[in-house]
């Protein structure tokens, strides 16, 4: 099969388009012919290596979420069949979606409805899973509450804005001026231009914060919470950053993999509660360029590899 590979850690130029062995389905697994896969911020962090992202075996194939068609069914799998369109996110500790095929546990993929293209399904997979687990399961956001969602134009944050509005919360977000109209269309009630405003000076008394940016923005976000408020971090490592405040709660969502949450993504999409992000497509052979765009952190929406 064709794949985007790397033989060492480093910058985007370590990636190349080449050949890799076809996977086979073990017990409880399926092989999926991938039609679309996405680029996530974690991908280029893994590519750079170091710390929690160290890779010990090369060549290595990146990629965590995908959509495709089942081409092989392993022993013990009775709820999926060859020809089923499916989508999902690689199991924790597994990657490999930058390829024409992947083998994985059948229990953590879900059937893709005809109403979703492969590109849309891939774009909603990890972003939707992360937003659902962060906003619904971890923050337990309630109707009428106020939430600040940092970095609103990103894939996870833009999904979270729509989810929060669907729940019935009041949504504040941060973004550059060029993205304000887009974020209003998703349901944000107030948008802070981070180039011209300091969010800690204009926002206060939030019930919850969803922090997707990291760095200084993460630690400063504690300041806008009301007593008893809570904040979920997904861009600050394995644990929530520390704070001197004892009257608020810092949380690190545990983004697992399961079919139930993927089916929730389908439900929200088909009901119209959440629409897909803006999608920019690349050929898998253009992996270097796609990574450079992702790493610039200025793309709105999602980068999707159209593989078939």
N, C-alpha and C positions, 0 to 999 in steps of 0.2 A: 504494500500500500504506500501511497504518498503521504508525507507528513512534514511538518515544520519541526526541525530538530535543533539541538545545541550540543556541542561537545565539551563545553566549558562554561563557567559563569562569566558574566561580563555585560557589556553594553549590547544594544540592539543588534549590532553587527555580528554577534556570535550565532545568531539564528540563521538557518538555511533550509531550503526546500529540498527534500530528498526522499529516499526510500527507507522503509522500516518493515519489519516482519508483520504479517497479518496476525491478529490475536485470535484465540480460540476460546470458546465458552466452557468454563469449568462448571462444576455442580452449582446450581442456584444462580447461574449467570446467563446473560445474553450477549451476543455480539451485535452491535448497532452500526449500520452503515451511516456515517455522519453526513448530514446535508448542510448543517450550519453550526458554527461554534463562535463563542464570543471572546473578546479580550477584556480581562478584568485587571484592576489595579494591582492585585496580588500577583498577576502573571509576571510583570516586569520586576517586581520585588524578588520573586523566586529566581528569575533569570540572572539578576545581579548577584544573588547568593549572600551568604553570611548569616550569622545568628540562627534564628528559627527556620530560615529558608535554605539552609545548606543542603546541597545535593551531593550524594556520594557515588552515584552511578551514571555514567554517560554512555552513549548518547541519550538525551532526555527529551521528552515531548511534553510541552506545557499544555494548559487548557483545562478548564474546570466545568464548563456547562455547554450544552449541545442539544441538537434536535436531529432526529434521523429515523431510520427504519430498521427493525429487527431483521437480521439476516441469518442468525443461528441461535438456537435455544439449547441451553445446557440441561443436564439431568436434574429432575426435580422441579423444573419450572413449568407450571400448568396454567398460569394466568396471563401469559403473553405467547404470541405465535409469530412465526416468520411472516413478514409483511406488515406487522403492526407499526404504525407511526408512533414514536415515543419521544419524550424529552426528559431532561434531568440534569443533575449536577453530580460530578464524580464524588465517590465516597471520600471521607476525610483521609488524607494521606495519599490519595490517588490523584493523578493528573493524566493527561494524554488526549485531550479533545482536539488538539491541533492536528488532526489526522483523518484519514478517510474511514477508519474503523476504530472501534473501542469495545472492550469487553468489560462488563461490570455486573454487579448484583442486580438481578431483576427486581428485587423488592424496593429499590430506591429510584426507579424510573416510573413515569406515568404515561398513559396514552395521550397522544396529542390529538385534539379534535380537528376536524376539517376546517373549522372557523379560524384556526391559527396557522399561519405559514410557518415553515421551519425557522425562518429568520426571526420572526416574532417570538416563537416558543423559546429559542435559544436566548434571545435578549431578555426575556422575562424570568428565566430559570433561576440563576443565582441572585439576581437583583431582587426578584420577588421573594425568594426563600429568605434572604437576609432581612428584607424589610418586614416581612410577616413575623419572623421570630423576634425581631427587635421591637417592633411597635405593638403587636398584639400580645405576644407571649411574655416578653421581658418587661417592657414599660407598662403593659396592661392599660393602654390609653383608653380613656372613657369619654363618652359624649359630653360636650361642654367644656372639656379641659383645654388649656392652651399649651401648644408644643412649639418649640423652636427646632427646626430641622436645618442643620448646618450644611452648606454646600448643595443647595437645592437643585442645581442643574445636572448633577451626576446621576448615574443610572439608578442606584439604590435610593438616593434621596428623592428623586422625582417620583419613584414608585411610592415611597413613604408619604409624600405629600398627598397623593391621591387616596391612599389607604386611610390616612388620618382624617381627611375630609369625609370619606365614606363612613367612618366611625362616628363622625359628628363633632370632631374637635376643631378648635380654632388654630390655624396654621400660620406661623411666622417662619420665614426662611431667609437665607443669605445667598446673594448671587451678584455677579457683575450686571451692569445696567442693560447689556444686550440680551440678557435672559429673562428680564422681568415680565414681559408680555407672555412668554412661554410658560412661566411658572404661575402666573395668574390664571392661565387657561387650565392648569392642573388643579387649581383650587387654593393656592396660597392667598391669604387675605392681606398679609403685609410682607413686603420684600425689602431687605436691607442691602443697599449697595456697599459691599465691603471695601470698595476702593475709596469711598467718600464718607462712610459712617463707621464708627466704632460700635459694634453691636452691644457691648456691655454698657454703653452710655444711653442707648435708646430702647433696650429691652429689659424687663424685670418681671418678677412675679410669675414665672412660667411653672406650670405643673410638671412639665417634662421637657427634656432635650434629647434629640437624636443627633449624635455627633459623628459625622462621616469624613471630616477633614484631617484631624490629627494636629500634631505640633502644639503651638501655643494656643490655638483656637480651642483645643480640647480642654486644657486646664482652666482657661478663662470662662468656659461655658458654665462651670459651676456657679459663677456669680449671678446668673440670671434666674436661678431657681428660687421659688418660694420655699419657706421652711416645709419640710416633708416632701419636697420634690425629688424626682429621680432622673438620672441621665444614663443613656446607653451609648457606649463607645464601640465603634468597629474599625477605627483607623489608628489605634494607639497601643497595639500589641495585645498580648494575651490577657492582660488585666486592665481594669479601669485605672486611669491615672489617680494618684493620691490627691486629697484635698484637706485643708484645715477645717472645713465645715463639717460639723458633726450632726447637723440637722437635715442633711440631704443624703441621697444614696447614689453611688456610682456603680454601674453595672456593665458587664461584658457579656453580650448575648452569646449563647452557645448555639451556633448555627449548624445543626445536624442535617442529616439527609434522610428524607422519608417521602413516601408516596402521598401521604395525607396532605402535606403542605403544598406539593405540586398540584394536587387536585384542587386545593383552595385557590391557587393561582389561576387555574382554568375557570373556576367558578366566578372569580372577580372579573376576569377578562370578558367572559361571555355575558355577564350581567351589565357590562358597560361601566362598572365602578372604577376600573383601572384600565387605562389604555397603554399601549407599548410606548417606550421611549422613542425618540428620533433615532433612526438606525442609519449608520454609515457602513457600507459593505466593502470588503476587500477580498481579493483572491488569496488563498492560503500562501501562494508563492510570493505575495507581497507582505509577508510577515514582518520584515524589518521596518518598512514604512509604517505599518499599523502600530507597531510597538512604540515608535518614535512619537506618533500622534497621541497615543494613550499616555505616554510618560509626560507629555507637555501639560496634561491635566486641564486643558482648556476645551476639550471636546464636549459638546452637549449630547447627552444620550449615550448610545452604545455603539461600539465597533463590532461588526459581525463578519466572520469569515464565511463566504458562500463556497462550500466545498464541493457540492454536487449540484 
